Amino acid sequence: MIKFLDLKKVNQPFETAFKQKMEQFLEGGWYILGSEVKLFEENFAQYCGAKHCIGVGNGLDALVLIFKAYIQVGKLQKGDEVIVPSNTYIATILAVLGADLVPVLVEPKLETFNINSDLIEEKISDKTKAILPVHLYGQLAEMEEIQSIAEKHNLLVIEDAAQAHGAIGIGNQNMRAYSFYPGKNLGALGDAGAITTNDDALAEVLFSLRNYGSKVKYENEIIGVNSRLDELQAAFLNVKIPELDKENQIRRKIAKRYLSEIKNNKIVLPFWDNSENHVFHLFVIRTANRNELKEYLLKNGIETMIHYPIPPHKQKALKNWNCLSFPIAEKIHDEVLSIPLNGALNQIEIDRIITTLNNY
Ligand SMILES: Cc1ncc(COP(=O)(O)O)c(C=O)c1O
């Protein structure tokens, strides 16, 4: 069976280094916000070309804390509207709600799965204060267009880069949220997340917010939370960062093979402009009878996943929105299937995935 993602295999090359880190960790006896978190924040800021990196508990918290920081400095207020894509993982929308802001959904482009920048302006009202594009499946959203709409209407831009570590083509003028959930291109061995920014004042607020609103122990200046990047996860991430570009390159190479060798008129392949703006966190195909294809692949020993089966506005958790209609997002959720793509796959497995899809 070709697993969708074999995390044991993904992490195997790092095991010796992880064990060394674990030994140092036990030896050191410092468990919270220690030298590994500090080193990771330096490493990841440098990797992203950003001035600051703030390590936090997970990707959802990274987004919520960005909004809370903007509220803290008076750039956002409770009840302000934030433009978000209707096609995303629900965390994006939960983050907006979690900061007492109002998500306003905008349809994606069917080809890229990302927010359709042509449809943003018609959703802007007096209450709109921010745009939250998601670089879904690892491909950058239309950042130039989004940036110019934001400038024209004086809006903040907060990027959900949870799936797009290392995607190239955007500047660092915005706030960016990352997740290091184990399955990500840069994955921890548990939950972890980070924020990158060039804004000194906001970085200072964020460092405090993630740690009970405190800079000096037991002195609390603002109402914060406990969402610190775990010291041990930071140590593991420090081991993996140097290999991230290589992993992304391997993913692009496999994607190139899939895009040129999968030939089946029942399958729509994802759009990619061949630039480094895509890190292929996921390779997502579309087909009219998705469940049938999933079943066929499973019978042929290939595990797949669906990202995602139910759009956020149709989730029970958001029942006030269940009556809304976002036909493109709904079509995407009905038709998508993610096939295995990661650095742990070997050539025989890649060949088999291609052949099996072509024989469908
Ligand atoms: C697009 C997107 N945003 C946010 C998140 C939240 O990240 P986490 O699971 O680390 O909280 C995820 C995570 O899986 C994601 O895919």
The ligand as an SDF file (V2000), in Angstrom:
LIG
                    3D

 16 16  0  0  0  0  0  0  0  0999 V2000
   -4.9050   26.7300    5.7180 C   0  0  0  0  0  0  0  0  0  0  0  0
   -4.7130   26.4270    7.1730 C   0  0  0  0  0  0  0  0  0  0  0  0
   -4.8340   27.4020    8.0810 N   0  0  0  0  0  0  0  0  0  0  0  0
   -4.6430   27.1870    9.3900 C   0  0  0  0  0  0  0  0  0  0  0  0
   -4.3150   25.9420    9.8750 C   0  0  0  0  0  0  0  0  0  0  0  0
   -4.1660   25.7460   11.3370 C   0  0  0  0  0  0  0  0  0  0  0  0
   -2.9770   25.1670   11.7260 O   0  0  0  0  0  0  0  0  0  0  0  0
   -2.8710   24.2260   13.0230 P   0  0  0  0  0  0  0  0  0  0  0  0
   -3.4750   22.9250   12.6890 O   0  0  0  0  0  0  0  0  0  0  0  0
   -1.4170   24.1580   13.2910 O   0  0  0  0  0  0  0  0  0  0  0  0
   -3.6210   24.9320   14.1210 O   0  0  0  0  0  0  0  0  0  0  0  0
   -4.1650   24.8990    8.9770 C   0  0  0  0  0  0  0  0  0  0  0  0
   -3.8050   23.5850    9.4610 C   0  0  0  0  0  0  0  0  0  0  0  0
   -3.8320   22.5740    9.3720 O   0  0  0  0  0  0  0  0  0  0  0  0
   -4.3540   25.1250    7.5880 C   0  0  0  0  0  0  0  0  0  0  0  0
   -4.2300   24.1370    6.7010 O   0  0  0  0  0  0  0  0  0  0  0  0
  1  2  1  0
  2  3  1  0
  2 15  2  0
  3  4  2  0
  4  5  1  0
  5  6  1  0
  5 12  2  0
  6  7  1  0
  7  8  1  0
  8  9  2  0
  8 10  1  0
  8 11  1  0
 12 13  1  0
 12 15  1  0
 13 14  2  0
 15 16  1  0
M  END
$$$$
